[in-house]
Amino acid sequence: MKRFLVSFLFTLYASLFISLFAQNDLLTAKQNVIPGGYNFWVYTPHNYEQLGEETPVVIFLHGASLCGHNLASVRRYGPLQAIQMGLEIPALIIAPQNPGGAWSPRKLNDLLEWTKANYACDSTRVYVLGMSLGGYGTMDFCGTYPEKIAAGIALCGGTTLKDKQGLGNLPFWIMHGTADRAININQSKVVVNALVAEKNDQRLRYDWIAGASHGALARVFYLGKTYDWLFSHRLTDEGRPVNRSINISQGDMWQAYRTMKKRTTPLKVK
């Protein structure tokens, strides 16, 4: 009887725990909600209810290694993992999965419009950042819809756009490691040179990280400075100037990752 009672109480406790867990979900998988579109994660911050329509939106685009149909893999690096490691990002984070091939600006726009229709958010504070294939996707998306995106960050990428001048119409930060063997730094320099040639680089920032490999740039996702820089821009800013007061050094990247690596809190998943 005693053993049965202990078992019953344990089961009851577990059920209550699961129930409470479900009521406070922060991370939600969305599959097949946009016809012909990407599957994706939605992260809602702790203060989402208080922020309401003032909630910023961050769209994260992963690299080629996470392409496929296993949505869980999108959490291996980037903003979602940074939150799990203790970084507070007060924004809706939309993390789609690319099944393969280049990121589609049209599909990403469909995702953005779905987010606006289904979540309380600030449409003047939409940000995009991505790495590798996601860096290409970030440039392609931002260069196609600069009027919808407040600022973007592309890490070790490039662009498939023939006309690159749209990237000069929003605050944009390009970073690439000089020792990148996966995607040559020249892919980023082509974009910079195209904007400079047309004197369309007033809103552009770029940093060539000395000696940094391809994977080293992922550390940018774990820096509070990264999101502070993004959030400092709005579509309503007069002239849409780029913030040049926040800088990210190689030392920042290395230290942030080492510090955060020591603490991990599982995200609540729905």
C-alpha positions as CSV (number, residue, x, y, z in Angstrom):
1,M,0.0,0.0,0.0
2,K,2.8,2.4,0.9
3,R,4.6,1.6,-2.3
4,F,1.4,2.2,-4.2
5,L,0.9,5.6,-2.5
6,V,4.4,6.7,-3.2
7,S,4.0,5.7,-6.9
8,F,0.7,7.5,-7.1
9,L,2.1,10.7,-5.5
10,F,5.1,10.6,-7.9
11,T,2.7,10.3,-10.9
12,L,0.6,13.1,-9.7
13,Y,3.6,15.3,-9.1
14,A,4.9,14.6,-12.5
15,S,1.6,15.3,-14.1
16,L,1.3,18.7,-12.3
17,F,4.9,19.5,-13.3
18,I,4.2,18.7,-17.0
19,S,1.0,20.8,-16.8
20,L,2.8,23.8,-15.4
21,F,5.6,23.3,-17.9
22,A,3.1,23.4,-20.8
23,Q,1.4,26.5,-19.5
24,N,4.7,28.4,-19.6
25,D,6.0,27.3,-22.9
26,L,8.5,29.7,-24.5
27,L,9.6,27.8,-27.6
28,T,7.0,26.5,-30.1
29,A,7.5,24.4,-33.2
30,K,5.5,25.5,-36.2
31,Q,5.2,23.0,-39.0
32,N,3.1,23.2,-42.2
33,V,1.4,26.4,-41.1
34,I,2.5,28.4,-44.2
35,P,1.5,26.6,-47.4
36,G,4.7,25.9,-49.3
37,G,6.7,27.7,-46.7
38,Y,9.4,26.9,-44.1
39,N,8.9,25.1,-40.9
40,F,10.2,27.2,-38.0
41,W,10.6,27.8,-34.2
42,V,9.0,30.7,-32.4
43,Y,10.6,31.9,-29.2
44,T,8.5,34.2,-27.0
45,P,10.5,36.1,-24.4
46,H,9.5,36.1,-20.7
47,N,8.1,39.6,-20.9
48,Y,6.2,39.1,-24.1
49,E,2.8,39.8,-22.5
50,Q,4.1,43.1,-21.1
51,L,5.8,44.1,-24.3
52,G,2.9,43.3,-26.6
53,E,3.1,45.3,-29.8
54,E,6.5,46.7,-28.7
55,T,8.1,43.3,-29.1
56,P,11.0,43.3,-31.6
57,V,11.3,40.4,-34.1
58,V,14.6,38.6,-34.8
59,I,14.8,36.2,-37.7
60,F,17.7,33.8,-37.6
61,L,18.9,32.0,-40.7
62,H,21.1,28.9,-40.2
63,G,23.9,27.6,-42.4
64,A,24.0,24.6,-44.7
65,S,24.8,22.0,-42.0
66,L,21.4,22.4,-40.4
67,C,19.4,22.1,-43.7
68,G,16.9,19.2,-43.8
69,H,13.6,18.2,-42.1
70,N,14.7,17.8,-38.5
71,L,13.5,21.0,-36.9
72,A,15.3,20.2,-33.7
73,S,18.7,20.7,-35.4
74,V,18.0,24.4,-35.8
75,R,18.7,24.8,-32.1
76,R,22.3,23.6,-32.3
77,Y,23.7,27.1,-32.6
78,G,22.5,30.7,-32.9
79,P,20.1,32.8,-30.8
80,L,18.0,29.9,-29.5
81,Q,21.1,28.2,-28.1
82,A,22.4,31.5,-26.7
83,I,19.1,31.9,-24.7
84,Q,19.5,28.4,-23.4
85,M,23.0,29.3,-22.3
86,G,21.8,32.3,-20.4
87,L,21.6,35.2,-22.7
88,E,18.5,37.3,-22.4
89,I,17.1,38.4,-25.8
90,P,13.9,40.4,-25.3
91,A,12.4,39.6,-28.7
92,L,10.3,37.2,-30.7
93,I,12.9,34.9,-32.3
94,I,11.8,33.2,-35.5
95,A,14.1,30.4,-36.6
96,P,13.1,28.7,-39.8
97,Q,14.6,25.5,-41.3
98,N,15.7,25.5,-44.9
99,P,15.1,22.0,-46.3
100,G,17.9,22.5,-48.8
101,G,19.2,25.0,-51.5
102,A,19.4,28.7,-51.2
103,W,17.1,30.6,-48.8
104,S,14.1,32.2,-50.6
105,P,13.5,35.9,-49.9
106,R,9.9,35.4,-50.9
107,K,9.3,32.5,-48.5
108,L,11.1,34.5,-45.7
109,N,8.8,37.4,-46.4
110,D,5.8,35.1,-46.1
111,L,7.2,34.0,-42.8
112,L,7.6,37.6,-41.6
113,E,4.0,38.4,-42.7
114,W,2.7,35.3,-40.9
115,T,4.5,36.4,-37.7
116,K,3.0,39.9,-37.9
117,A,-0.5,38.4,-38.3
118,N,-0.2,35.9,-35.5
119,Y,1.9,37.6,-32.8
120,A,1.9,41.0,-31.2
121,C,5.1,42.6,-32.4
122,D,6.7,45.9,-33.5
123,S,6.8,45.8,-37.3
124,T,9.3,48.7,-37.3
125,R,11.8,46.6,-35.4
126,V,12.3,43.5,-37.5
127,Y,15.9,42.2,-37.6
128,V,17.6,39.5,-39.6
129,L,20.9,37.7,-38.9
130,G,22.5,34.6,-40.3
131,M,25.7,32.7,-40.9
132,S,27.2,31.0,-43.9
133,L,24.3,29.9,-46.1
134,G,22.3,31.9,-43.6
135,G,24.6,34.9,-44.3
136,Y,23.7,34.6,-48.0
137,G,20.0,34.3,-47.0
138,T,20.3,37.4,-44.8
139,M,21.8,39.5,-47.6
140,D,19.3,38.2,-50.2
141,F,16.3,38.8,-47.9
142,C,17.5,42.3,-46.6
143,G,18.5,43.4,-50.1
144,T,15.1,42.4,-51.5
145,Y,13.0,43.9,-48.7
146,P,15.0,46.7,-47.1
147,E,11.8,48.6,-46.4
148,K,10.7,45.9,-44.0
149,I,13.8,45.2,-42.1
150,A,15.3,47.6,-39.5
151,A,18.8,46.1,-39.6
152,G,20.7,43.0,-40.6
153,I,23.9,41.1,-39.7
154,A,25.5,38.7,-42.2
155,L,28.3,36.4,-41.0
156,C,30.7,34.8,-43.4
157,G,28.3,34.8,-46.3
158,G,27.7,36.6,-49.6
159,T,24.7,37.2,-51.9
160,T,23.1,35.8,-54.9
161,L,21.5,39.1,-55.8
162,K,22.6,40.6,-59.1
163,D,21.6,44.1,-57.9
164,K,23.2,44.5,-54.5
165,Q,22.2,48.1,-54.0
166,G,19.2,47.3,-51.8
167,L,21.7,46.4,-49.1
168,G,22.6,50.1,-48.9
169,N,19.1,51.0,-48.0
170,L,19.2,49.7,-44.4
171,P,21.7,49.5,-41.6
172,F,23.7,46.4,-42.4
173,W,26.8,44.8,-40.8
174,I,28.9,42.3,-42.6
175,M,31.6,40.2,-40.8
176,H,33.9,37.6,-42.3
177,G,37.0,35.8,-41.0
178,T,40.2,36.2,-43.0
179,A,41.0,32.5,-42.6
180,D,37.6,31.2,-43.7
181,R,38.1,28.1,-45.9
182,A,34.4,27.3,-46.3
183,I,33.3,30.6,-47.9
184,N,36.1,32.9,-49.1
185,I,36.1,36.3,-47.6
186,N,35.9,37.7,-51.2
187,Q,32.2,36.7,-51.3
188,S,31.6,39.4,-48.6
189,K,34.0,41.9,-50.2
190,V,32.2,41.7,-53.5
191,V,29.1,43.1,-51.7
192,V,31.1,45.8,-49.9
193,N,32.9,46.9,-53.1
194,A,29.6,47.1,-55.0
195,L,28.1,49.4,-52.5
196,V,31.2,51.5,-52.1
197,A,31.5,51.9,-55.9
198,E,28.0,53.4,-56.0
199,K,28.7,55.5,-52.9
200,N,25.9,53.6,-51.3
201,D,27.8,52.5,-48.2
202,Q,26.7,55.2,-45.7
203,R,24.6,52.6,-43.8
204,L,27.1,49.8,-44.2
205,R,29.5,48.4,-41.6
206,Y,32.0,45.6,-42.3
207,D,34.7,43.8,-40.3
208,W,37.3,41.4,-41.5
209,I,38.2,39.3,-38.4
210,A,41.9,38.5,-38.6
211,G,42.8,34.8,-38.5
212,A,39.2,33.8,-37.8
213,S,37.9,30.5,-39.3
214,H,34.5,29.9,-40.7
215,G,33.0,28.5,-37.5
216,A,34.6,31.2,-35.3
217,L,32.0,33.8,-36.4
218,A,29.2,31.8,-34.7
219,R,30.3,33.4,-31.4
220,V,28.7,36.6,-32.5
221,F,25.3,35.0,-31.7
222,Y,26.2,34.7,-28.1
223,L,27.1,38.4,-27.5
224,G,24.6,40.8,-25.9
225,K,26.3,43.5,-28.0
226,T,25.0,41.8,-31.2
227,Y,21.3,42.3,-30.2
228,D,21.9,45.7,-28.6
229,W,23.2,46.8,-32.0
230,L,20.2,45.4,-33.8
231,F,17.7,46.8,-31.4
232,S,19.2,50.3,-31.7
233,H,17.6,50.6,-35.2
234,R,14.0,51.2,-36.3
235,L,12.4,51.6,-39.6
236,T,11.1,55.0,-38.4
237,D,14.6,56.4,-37.7
238,E,15.0,59.5,-39.9
239,G,17.5,58.7,-42.6
240,R,17.9,55.2,-41.1
241,P,21.5,55.8,-39.9
242,V,23.7,52.9,-38.9
243,N,24.9,52.6,-35.3
244,R,28.7,52.9,-35.3
245,S,29.1,53.3,-31.5
246,I,28.8,49.6,-30.7
247,N,31.8,47.5,-31.7
248,I,32.4,43.8,-31.6
249,S,36.0,42.6,-31.2
250,Q,37.5,39.2,-31.6
251,G,38.1,39.3,-27.9
252,D,34.4,39.9,-27.2
253,M,33.4,36.9,-29.2
254,W,35.9,34.5,-27.5
255,Q,35.1,35.7,-24.0
256,A,31.3,35.6,-24.4
257,Y,31.3,32.1,-25.6
258,R,33.6,30.8,-22.9
259,T,31.6,32.5,-20.2
260,M,28.2,31.3,-21.4
261,K,29.4,27.8,-22.1
262,K,29.5,27.2,-18.3
263,R,25.7,27.6,-17.8
264,T,22.9,26.0,-19.7
265,T,19.2,26.1,-18.9
266,P,16.9,23.9,-21.1
267,L,14.3,25.9,-23.0
268,K,10.7,25.0,-22.4
269,V,9.5,23.4,-25.6
270,K,5.9,23.1,-26.9
